[in-house]
Amino acid sequence: MSQEYPDDLDGQVIRSIAEDGNDMTQPMDVEFHVAAATEEIADAIADAVEKLGYESYVTFDDGEDAEEDEEIPDPWTCTCLKTMLLEYDAIMAAQAELDAIAKPLGGYADGWGTFGNAE
C-alpha cells in the first residue's frame, strides 16, 4: 500500500525514506536541528527540550566545509532526538514545538533527518 504525503519538502523527504525500504509502521530515531548564534542559547534550548522528553546535544560548526567567503550566521546547533513514527503531521508538530521553544531564546528550528529503520 502506497502512502500519500504532501507535496512539500518534508513530504518529499518522508516519501523518499519510505521508498528506501524503511518500515513506516515502526518507530525510528529522528534528529531535529535547532540553530543558535551562541553556545549559551544552544544549551538553554537543550535544557528546555530535555524537559519534553527529547535527548539533546550541542555542536559547533567551525565553518570548515563552507565556501571561502561564506559566514555561518548561527554556528551552534542543538540536535534534539526523538524516537517516533515518521508521520508527516508528527514531524510538523515537533518542528513547531521546537521552534516555539527556541525563538524566545534566540534560536530557530532548522530541519530534521533520520537514518531510518531499514536493515
N, C-alpha and C positions, 0 to 999 in steps of 0.2 A: 504494500500500500504506500503510495506516494503522499507525503505531507506537503501541504501548500504553505509557503512562507511569504510574507510581504515583500514587495519588490523595492526594497531599500538596502542599504549596505549591510545592516545587521541581518536582515532576512537572507541576503545572498551568502553571507558568511555561514549562517546556520545551515542553509541548503547545501553548501559545499562540504561542511562537516558531516552531514547526513550521507551525502553521496560518497564520502571517503570510507564508508563501511562502519561508521560508529553506530552503536545501539542507542537510538534516541529515546528508548523507553527506560534506560538505566542512567543513573546519575553519573556526572563527570566533574572533574575539578575545573572550575572556571576562574581565571585571573582577571580581575578588573583593575585597570590602572587609573590612578588619580595623580594628576600633575600638580607640582607645588614649586614655588620660587625658592623656598628655603628649607633647610633640614628641619627647622623648628615647626614649620607649617606641616610638613610631611609627617613628622612624629605626632603632632596633635591629631591629624586625620587618622593615623594608625590607632591611636588610643581610642578615638571615638568609634571606629568601625569594629574594633575588637569587642566592644560592649554589645554589638549587634550580632555577634557570632562569626564574623569573618576572621580568618587568620590574616595577618598582615606582615609585611616587611618593607623597609625603606631602602631605596638605592639612589645613587647619584650617577648621572650621565655626564661624563667628563668631556663629551663632545668629540672624542677621538675619531668617531666614524662620520662626523659632519663634514660638509664641504668646507673649504678653506676659510671663507668669509662668513660662514653661517654661524650665527649665535643661537644657542639654545635658551629660549626665554624662561622656561621653567624646568631646570635640570634635575629636580628631585622628583621621585616617583614613589608613591605609596601603593604597593601592589596588595590587593585585597582578594584573598582566595575564598571561594565558596564552593562546596560540593552540592550540585543541584542537577535537576533535569534541564537539558538545554532546550528550553521553550522560549519562543520569541517574547511573549508578554513578561516572563520572569526576567529575561535579560534586560528588557526595557525598564522594568520596575527597579532592578538592582542598580542600574546606571543612574536612574532618577534619585534613588535613595542616597547613593554615594555623592552625587552632585549636590544634593540638598545639605549634606553634612559638610562637604568640602568648601562650598562657596563662601559661607560666613567666615571660614578660617583662611580664605585666600587661595584655595585650590579649585580644581575642577576635574570632573570625570573625563578620562582621555582614552577610552577604548577598552577592549576586552579580548581575551583569547583563551583557547583551550587546546590541549594535546589530544582531547577526545578520550574514548574508551575502547577503541578498536585494538585488537591484539596484533 
